[in-house]
Amino acid sequence: MTSRAVARWGVALTWLCHATAARADAPPAAVAPAAELPAQGMSPAPGANGHVTAPPGERPLPGPGATAFVPAVPGEWPLPQPRHRLLATSILGGSFNPEGVEANVRLGAQMLLYRSKDPAFRDNFVFVGMHPRINPTASRIGPTIEIQPLSVFNLKMNLELLHYFGGFGALQSFASPLAEFGVATRDRNVERGKNYSTVGARLSITPFF
């Protein structure tokens, strides 16, 4: 390659480098502004204060900084109850005169009988499960069935196996329902060893209004 050809290639390469540098220093082209109203299924851009305003008839999804919107559902509160539920509740309570403490557990399955928006009919269900209870003097365990056809009426049926431990003065027997069974009498029976332990069963049907 001659010296003249090398000079030509050097001049061309120098011109190409200057053109590339000038293009990199040029300001970016202006971007056309988007439409003011978002397209269907898209989230609107935040306003000048950084907050996003929901379009009419829509509400934002929960969560900080959420910008997506879903159609508002009129009358969606209270939320509809599930048809089937598994329940587990526990209560620990005490009493005075007589003094005592009891643990109460409720386990089972609950099914909604029908759906209604009327407050008098909305809280309906049928419950089948167990309802064990224990305290320092006795324990109870057995199946329980609850039927609540209305919000204001509940029917509970229990079949319980009872076990009295024989402590704290329970259990005692008397010859007649008219016999004296006050605190002093029961204390004397405890001193004489007349309290005893035993087992039994109880069937109860209890309506609540």
Secondary structure, 3 states (H helix, E strand, C coil): CCHHHHHHHHHHHHHHHHHHHHHHHCCCCCCCCCCCCCCCCCCCCCCCCCCCCCCCCEEECCCCCCCCEEECCCCCCCCCCCCEEEEEEEEEEEECCCCEEEEEEEEEEEECCCCCCCHHHHCCEEEEEECCEECCCEEEECEEEEEEEECCEEEEEEEEEEEECCCCCCCCCCCCCCCCCCHHHHHHHHHCCCCCCEEEEEEEEEEEC
